[in-house]
Amino acid sequence: MQALGVTFLVVGVVLSIRERRYLMMWRSQPAPNQLATALSQLVGTAGGIYLSLELLFSFLKIPEDWWSQAEFFVEPLAVISLLLAIVQPFGLRVWLKLRK
């Protein structure tokens, strides 16, 4: 089950980076390395979402142990923020198509 989760995570990251590179292709200034730029945007977006979720949870005083401990320990907020960052370019594409 853990291998399936890791596989989905890797596939999601690859597809997200591919979508970000496609979106950057239409910008006016070409980036020197589109893969590095897309990867840094993914990490930056995930970090911003993570910090926002941490601040929200501390503001709402939600306890940190609300999830069950597992054998393969990953912090749930980090996973949620990474998943939201992976989905973000696809949501942007849908938003742009709906606005047309």
VMD Tcl script that builds the backbone (N, CA, C; Angstrom):
set m [mol new atoms 300]
animate dup $m
set s [atomselect $m all]
$s set {name element resname resid chain x y z} {
  {N N MET 1 A 0.826 -1.192 0.000}
  {CA C MET 1 A 0.000 0.000 0.000}
  {C C MET 1 A 0.876 1.264 0.000}
  {N N GLN 2 A 1.990 1.183 0.758}
  {CA C GLN 2 A 2.890 2.331 0.803}
  {C C GLN 2 A 3.556 2.550 -0.548}
  {N N ALA 3 A 3.896 1.452 -1.212}
  {CA C ALA 3 A 4.527 1.578 -2.529}
  {C C ALA 3 A 3.569 2.219 -3.521}
  {N N LEU 4 A 2.289 1.895 -3.403}
  {CA C LEU 4 A 1.291 2.503 -4.275}
  {C C LEU 4 A 1.193 4.007 -4.019}
  {N N GLY 5 A 1.240 4.397 -2.746}
  {CA C GLY 5 A 1.201 5.819 -2.402}
  {C C GLY 5 A 2.413 6.563 -2.931}
  {N N VAL 6 A 3.581 5.963 -2.783}
  {CA C VAL 6 A 4.806 6.590 -3.286}
  {C C VAL 6 A 4.765 6.674 -4.809}
  {N N THR 7 A 4.236 5.641 -5.453}
  {CA C THR 7 A 4.117 5.657 -6.913}
  {C C THR 7 A 3.196 6.773 -7.374}
  {N N PHE 8 A 2.033 6.915 -6.716}
  {CA C PHE 8 A 1.119 8.003 -7.060}
  {C C PHE 8 A 1.773 9.360 -6.837}
  {N N LEU 9 A 2.553 9.489 -5.768}
  {CA C LEU 9 A 3.226 10.752 -5.482}
  {C C LEU 9 A 4.228 11.090 -6.580}
  {N N VAL 10 A 5.033 10.126 -6.977}
  {CA C VAL 10 A 6.044 10.365 -8.014}
  {C C VAL 10 A 5.379 10.697 -9.349}
  {N N VAL 11 A 4.341 9.948 -9.714}
  {CA C VAL 11 A 3.630 10.219 -10.963}
  {C C VAL 11 A 2.986 11.599 -10.918}
  {N N GLY 12 A 2.417 11.961 -9.769}
  {CA C GLY 12 A 1.807 13.279 -9.629}
  {C C GLY 12 A 2.818 14.399 -9.773}
  {N N VAL 13 A 3.996 14.232 -9.165}
  {CA C VAL 13 A 5.040 15.251 -9.277}
  {C C VAL 13 A 5.500 15.381 -10.729}
  {N N VAL 14 A 5.696 14.259 -11.409}
  {CA C VAL 14 A 6.139 14.299 -12.807}
  {C C VAL 14 A 5.098 14.992 -13.682}
  {N N LEU 15 A 3.823 14.638 -13.510}
  {CA C LEU 15 A 2.773 15.273 -14.313}
  {C C LEU 15 A 2.629 16.756 -13.987}
  {N N SER 16 A 2.778 17.107 -12.718}
  {CA C SER 16 A 2.671 18.507 -12.329}
  {C C SER 16 A 3.810 19.334 -12.924}
  {N N ILE 17 A 5.016 18.798 -12.883}
  {CA C ILE 17 A 6.160 19.512 -13.463}
  {C C ILE 17 A 5.982 19.647 -14.971}
  {N N ARG 18 A 5.480 18.599 -15.610}
  {CA C ARG 18 A 5.233 18.662 -17.052}
  {C C ARG 18 A 4.209 19.736 -17.394}
  {N N GLU 19 A 3.149 19.828 -16.593}
  {CA C GLU 19 A 2.113 20.840 -16.829}
  {C C GLU 19 A 2.665 22.244 -16.587}
  {N N ARG 20 A 3.497 22.406 -15.553}
  {CA C ARG 20 A 4.093 23.714 -15.282}
  {C C ARG 20 A 5.028 24.130 -16.415}
  {N N ARG 21 A 5.794 23.187 -16.946}
  {CA C ARG 21 A 6.665 23.503 -18.080}
  {C C ARG 21 A 5.840 23.924 -19.290}
  {N N TYR 22 A 4.711 23.266 -19.516}
  {CA C TYR 22 A 3.835 23.616 -20.636}
  {C C TYR 22 A 3.274 25.022 -20.454}
  {N N LEU 23 A 2.855 25.355 -19.222}
  {CA C LEU 23 A 2.312 26.694 -18.975}
  {C C LEU 23 A 3.387 27.767 -19.124}
  {N N MET 24 A 4.632 27.451 -18.732}
  {CA C MET 24 A 5.716 28.424 -18.853}
  {C C MET 24 A 6.139 28.629 -20.304}
  {N N MET 25 A 5.833 27.683 -21.167}
  {CA C MET 25 A 6.220 27.795 -22.568}
  {C C MET 25 A 5.548 28.998 -23.226}
  {N N TRP 26 A 4.375 29.380 -22.745}
  {CA C TRP 26 A 3.620 30.467 -23.350}
  {C C TRP 26 A 3.978 31.835 -22.783}
  {N N ARG 27 A 4.887 31.893 -21.840}
  {CA C ARG 27 A 5.316 33.185 -21.297}
  {C C ARG 27 A 6.244 33.872 -22.284}
  {N N SER 28 A 6.359 35.206 -22.154}
  {CA C SER 28 A 7.131 35.972 -23.129}
  {C C SER 28 A 8.639 35.777 -22.971}
  {N N GLN 29 A 9.146 35.671 -21.750}
  {CA C GLN 29 A 10.580 35.507 -21.552}
  {C C GLN 29 A 10.908 34.026 -21.373}
  {N N PRO 30 A 11.784 33.488 -22.203}
  {CA C PRO 30 A 12.158 32.084 -22.026}
  {C C PRO 30 A 13.065 31.920 -20.805}
  {N N ALA 31 A 12.791 30.919 -20.017}
  {CA C ALA 31 A 13.618 30.634 -18.843}
  {C C ALA 31 A 14.842 29.835 -19.285}
  {N N PRO 32 A 15.971 30.005 -18.602}
  {CA C PRO 32 A 17.167 29.271 -19.000}
  {C C PRO 32 A 16.995 27.754 -18.845}
  {N N ASN 33 A 16.299 27.312 -17.808}
  {CA C ASN 33 A 16.068 25.891 -17.601}
  {C C ASN 33 A 14.642 25.723 -17.088}
  {N N GLN 34 A 13.754 25.283 -17.946}
  {CA C GLN 34 A 12.346 25.205 -17.579}
  {C C GLN 34 A 12.086 24.156 -16.509}
  {N N LEU 35 A 12.825 23.050 -16.518}
  {CA C LEU 35 A 12.626 22.010 -15.513}
  {C C LEU 35 A 12.983 22.523 -14.123}
  {N N ALA 36 A 14.105 23.220 -14.006}
  {CA C ALA 36 A 14.511 23.755 -12.708}
  {C C ALA 36 A 13.525 24.805 -12.215}
  {N N THR 37 A 13.043 25.632 -13.113}
  {CA C THR 37 A 12.070 26.651 -12.735}
  {C C THR 37 A 10.763 26.017 -12.291}
  {N N ALA 38 A 10.300 25.006 -13.017}
  {CA C ALA 38 A 9.050 24.332 -12.655}
  {C C ALA 38 A 9.181 23.616 -11.321}
  {N N LEU 39 A 10.318 22.974 -11.088}
  {CA C LEU 39 A 10.528 22.272 -9.827}
  {C C LEU 39 A 10.622 23.243 -8.659}
  {N N SER 40 A 11.292 24.371 -8.854}
  {CA C SER 40 A 11.376 25.360 -7.776}
  {C C SER 40 A 10.019 25.989 -7.499}
  {N N GLN 41 A 9.193 26.172 -8.530}
  {CA C GLN 41 A 7.835 26.673 -8.310}
  {C C GLN 41 A 7.002 25.667 -7.532}
  {N N LEU 42 A 7.155 24.377 -7.841}
  {CA C LEU 42 A 6.418 23.334 -7.127}
  {C C LEU 42 A 6.803 23.316 -5.653}
  {N N VAL 43 A 8.090 23.363 -5.370}
  {CA C VAL 43 A 8.552 23.353 -3.981}
  {C C VAL 43 A 8.131 24.633 -3.265}
  {N N GLY 44 A 8.211 25.761 -3.938}
  {CA C GLY 44 A 7.796 27.025 -3.331}
  {C C GLY 44 A 6.314 27.063 -3.030}
  {N N THR 45 A 5.507 26.561 -3.953}
  {CA C THR 45 A 4.062 26.520 -3.730}
  {C C THR 45 A 3.726 25.584 -2.582}
  {N N ALA 46 A 4.350 24.410 -2.559}
  {CA C ALA 46 A 4.095 23.453 -1.477}
  {C C ALA 46 A 4.529 24.032 -0.130}
  {N N GLY 47 A 5.651 24.729 -0.103}
  {CA C GLY 47 A 6.106 25.350 1.141}
  {C C GLY 47 A 5.164 26.433 1.625}
  {N N GLY 48 A 4.659 27.244 0.705}
  {CA C GLY 48 A 3.702 28.281 1.086}
  {C C GLY 48 A 2.403 27.705 1.612}
  {N N ILE 49 A 1.916 26.653 0.969}
  {CA C ILE 49 A 0.689 26.003 1.442}
  {C C ILE 49 A 0.927 25.381 2.810}
  {N N TYR 50 A 2.093 24.760 3.003}
  {CA C TYR 50 A 2.413 24.136 4.289}
  {C C TYR 50 A 2.427 25.172 5.414}
  {N N LEU 51 A 3.081 26.299 5.168}
  {CA C LEU 51 A 3.118 27.344 6.196}
  {C C LEU 51 A 1.728 27.886 6.489}
  {N N SER 52 A 0.914 28.050 5.458}
  {CA C SER 52 A -0.457 28.529 5.660}
  {C C SER 52 A -1.271 27.538 6.482}
  {N N LEU 53 A -1.132 26.251 6.190}
  {CA C LEU 53 A -1.857 25.242 6.963}
  {C C LEU 53 A -1.371 25.188 8.407}
  {N N GLU 54 A -0.065 25.314 8.618}
  {CA C GLU 54 A 0.475 25.336 9.984}
  {C C GLU 54 A -0.091 26.519 10.772}
  {N N LEU 55 A -0.114 27.692 10.146}
  {CA C LEU 55 A -0.666 28.867 10.820}
  {C C LEU 55 A -2.152 28.706 11.093}
  {N N LEU 56 A -2.893 28.144 10.150}
  {CA C LEU 56 A -4.325 27.915 10.335}
  {C C LEU 56 A -4.577 26.941 11.483}
  {N N PHE 57 A -3.815 25.851 11.531}
  {CA C PHE 57 A -4.004 24.872 12.600}
  {C C PHE 57 A -3.628 25.446 13.960}
  {N N SER 58 A -2.578 26.249 14.023}
  {CA C SER 58 A -2.217 26.845 15.311}
  {C C SER 58 A -3.229 27.912 15.718}
  {N N PHE 59 A -3.780 28.652 14.771}
  {CA C PHE 59 A -4.791 29.662 15.077}
  {C C PHE 59 A -6.076 29.017 15.573}
  {N N LEU 60 A -6.480 27.915 14.941}
  {CA C LEU 60 A -7.702 27.219 15.344}
  {C C LEU 60 A -7.478 26.286 16.532}
  {N N LYS 61 A -6.227 26.194 16.993}
  {CA C LYS 61 A -5.844 25.345 18.123}
  {C C LYS 61 A -6.238 23.884 17.898}
  {N N ILE 62 A -5.989 23.405 16.699}
  {CA C ILE 62 A -6.216 21.998 16.378}
  {C C ILE 62 A -4.991 21.226 16.849}
  {N N PRO 63 A -5.182 20.153 17.639}
  {CA C PRO 63 A -4.020 19.413 18.156}
  {C C PRO 63 A -3.219 18.757 17.033}
  {N N GLU 64 A -1.916 18.612 17.276}
  {CA C GLU 64 A -1.039 18.067 16.243}
  {C C GLU 64 A -1.162 16.557 16.099}
  {N N ASP 65 A -1.735 15.878 17.071}
  {CA C ASP 65 A -1.831 14.418 17.010}
  {C C ASP 65 A -3.229 13.962 16.596}
  {N N TRP 66 A -3.843 14.633 15.643}
  {CA C TRP 66 A -5.187 14.286 15.186}
  {C C TRP 66 A -5.193 13.140 14.196}
  {N N TRP 67 A -4.037 12.726 13.727}
  {CA C TRP 67 A -3.952 11.593 12.811}
  {C C TRP 67 A -3.401 10.389 13.564}
  {N N SER 68 A -3.637 9.220 13.039}
  {CA C SER 68 A -3.123 8.005 13.676}
  {C C SER 68 A -1.692 7.758 13.206}
  {N N GLN 69 A -0.876 7.299 14.115}
  {CA C GLN 69 A 0.514 7.014 13.781}
  {C C GLN 69 A 0.577 5.808 12.854}
  {N N ALA 70 A 1.416 5.853 11.866}
  {CA C ALA 70 A 1.551 4.762 10.908}
  {C C ALA 70 A 3.001 4.290 10.866}
  {N N GLU 71 A 3.204 3.166 10.232}
  {CA C GLU 71 A 4.550 2.620 10.093}
  {C C GLU 71 A 5.399 3.504 9.177}
  {N N PHE 72 A 4.794 3.983 8.112}
  {CA C PHE 72 A 5.466 4.876 7.167}
  {C C PHE 72 A 5.062 6.292 7.541}
  {N N PHE 73 A 5.837 6.954 8.393}
  {CA C PHE 73 A 5.431 8.238 8.961}
  {C C PHE 73 A 5.782 9.389 8.030}
  {N N VAL 74 A 4.763 10.109 7.656}
  {CA C VAL 74 A 4.909 11.348 6.901}
  {C C VAL 74 A 3.965 12.343 7.541}
  {N N GLU 75 A 4.413 13.559 7.723}
  {CA C GLU 75 A 3.553 14.560 8.340}
  {C C GLU 75 A 2.377 14.869 7.408}
  {N N PRO 76 A 1.143 14.724 7.906}
  {CA C PRO 76 A -0.031 14.897 7.049}
  {C C PRO 76 A -0.123 16.277 6.404}
  {N N LEU 77 A 0.236 17.334 7.119}
  {CA C LEU 77 A 0.162 18.666 6.521}
  {C C LEU 77 A 1.136 18.811 5.355}
  {N N ALA 78 A 2.291 18.184 5.473}
  {CA C ALA 78 A 3.256 18.233 4.374}
  {C C ALA 78 A 2.716 17.493 3.152}
  {N N VAL 79 A 2.073 16.352 3.378}
  {CA C VAL 79 A 1.497 15.592 2.264}
  {C C VAL 79 A 0.358 16.371 1.619}
  {N N ILE 80 A -0.510 16.965 2.444}
  {CA C ILE 80 A -1.631 17.748 1.914}
  {C C ILE 80 A -1.122 18.924 1.097}
  {N N SER 81 A -0.105 19.621 1.611}
  {CA C SER 81 A 0.420 20.777 0.880}
  {C C SER 81 A 1.086 20.352 -0.425}
  {N N LEU 82 A 1.794 19.224 -0.408}
  {CA C LEU 82 A 2.418 18.743 -1.639}
  {C C LEU 82 A 1.362 18.325 -2.656}
  {N N LEU 83 A 0.304 17.661 -2.202}
  {CA C LEU 83 A -0.767 17.264 -3.119}
  {C C LEU 83 A -1.474 18.481 -3.711}
  {N N LEU 84 A -1.726 19.501 -2.890}
  {CA C LEU 84 A -2.356 20.715 -3.411}
  {C C LEU 84 A -1.450 21.422 -4.418}
  {N N ALA 85 A -0.141 21.421 -4.152}
  {CA C ALA 85 A 0.796 22.040 -5.091}
  {C C ALA 85 A 0.870 21.255 -6.396}
  {N N ILE 86 A 0.721 19.929 -6.322}
  {CA C ILE 86 A 0.731 19.113 -7.531}
  {C C ILE 86 A -0.515 19.376 -8.363}
  {N N VAL 87 A -1.659 19.537 -7.713}
  {CA C VAL 87 A -2.934 19.716 -8.407}
  {C C VAL 87 A -3.106 21.146 -8.925}
  {N N GLN 88 A -2.390 22.106 -8.367}
  {CA C GLN 88 A -2.570 23.522 -8.678}
  {C C GLN 88 A -2.484 23.862 -10.162}
  {N N PRO 89 A -1.497 23.383 -10.931}
  {CA C PRO 89 A -1.464 23.774 -12.351}
  {C C PRO 89 A -2.645 23.231 -13.152}
  {N N PHE 90 A -3.149 22.065 -12.762}
  {CA C PHE 90 A -4.316 21.515 -13.452}
  {C C PHE 90 A -5.557 22.340 -13.122}
  {N N GLY 91 A -5.665 22.778 -11.879}
  {CA C GLY 91 A -6.767 23.663 -11.498}
  {C C GLY 91 A -6.691 24.990 -12.228}
  {N N LEU 92 A -5.477 25.493 -12.418}
  {CA C LEU 92 A -5.293 26.736 -13.164}
  {C C LEU 92 A -5.738 26.571 -14.616}
  {N N ARG 93 A -5.421 25.427 -15.206}
  {CA C ARG 93 A -5.834 25.181 -16.589}
  {C C ARG 93 A -7.355 25.130 -16.697}
  {N N VAL 94 A -8.016 24.460 -15.746}
  {CA C VAL 94 A -9.483 24.387 -15.745}
  {C C VAL 94 A -10.070 25.777 -15.561}
  {N N TRP 95 A -9.506 26.564 -14.648}
  {CA C TRP 95 A -9.984 27.918 -14.399}
  {C C TRP 95 A -9.876 28.777 -15.659}
  {N N LEU 96 A -8.751 28.673 -16.360}
  {CA C LEU 96 A -8.566 29.461 -17.581}
  {C C LEU 96 A -9.539 29.031 -18.674}
  {N N LYS 97 A -9.829 27.739 -18.769}
  {CA C LYS 97 A -10.796 27.274 -19.775}
  {C C LYS 97 A -12.207 27.724 -19.433}
  {N N LEU 98 A -12.549 27.772 -18.149}
  {CA C LEU 98 A -13.884 28.205 -17.741}
  {C C LEU 98 A -14.087 29.700 -17.963}
  {N N ARG 99 A -13.024 30.473 -17.869}
  {CA C ARG 99 A -13.127 31.922 -18.044}
  {C C ARG 99 A -13.292 32.318 -19.500}
  {N N LYS 100 A -12.938 31.448 -20.441}
  {CA C LYS 100 A -13.041 31.781 -21.877}
  {C C LYS 100 A -14.448 31.818 -22.339}
}
mol reanalyze $m
mol bondsrecalc $m
mol representation Tube
mol addrep $m
